[in-house]
């Protein structure tokens, strides 16, 4: 699988498609090493429509973050395309891939394996998979943000953040 340059595009809504799972698995196979694991999380992992960006957690062992980032760069990932990137201690690297003739955007979140954030991502994904009503509500929230004219990536993420945070609060109680 060829890792290609990222393309910053306006946010839009696409229904969920099974192809997201295929791409995430192919990327996991491509990125994983004996010391690095990959977790597909976020909307595309939980059958929720939205931007269609495939979010992956690149899970490294304690003390191996820099080696993991170096590995991602060697594969072709670039620094995050955002006006407010994640901090260096918790970086995100971006890329795209062409799969079956279609381009897909990839966000690779570099996260320590077994950290609180890793466990929250697993729980969040499972909660969405287990609750189709919540998935539908989340999709409606995303559509309403776009309908209000918010389609710049960073702003779009900020507008949907309260919904995500509310779910995370519910599952941590």
Secondary structure, 3 states (H helix, E strand, C coil): CCCECCCCCCCCCECCCCHHHHHHHHHHHHHCECCEEEEEECHHHCCCCECCCEEEEEEECCCCHHHHHHHHHHHCCEECCCCCCCCHHHCEEEEEEEECCEEEEEEEEEEECCCHHHHHHHHHHHHHHHCHHHHHHHHHHHHHHHHCCCCCHHHHHHHHHHHHHHHHHHHHC
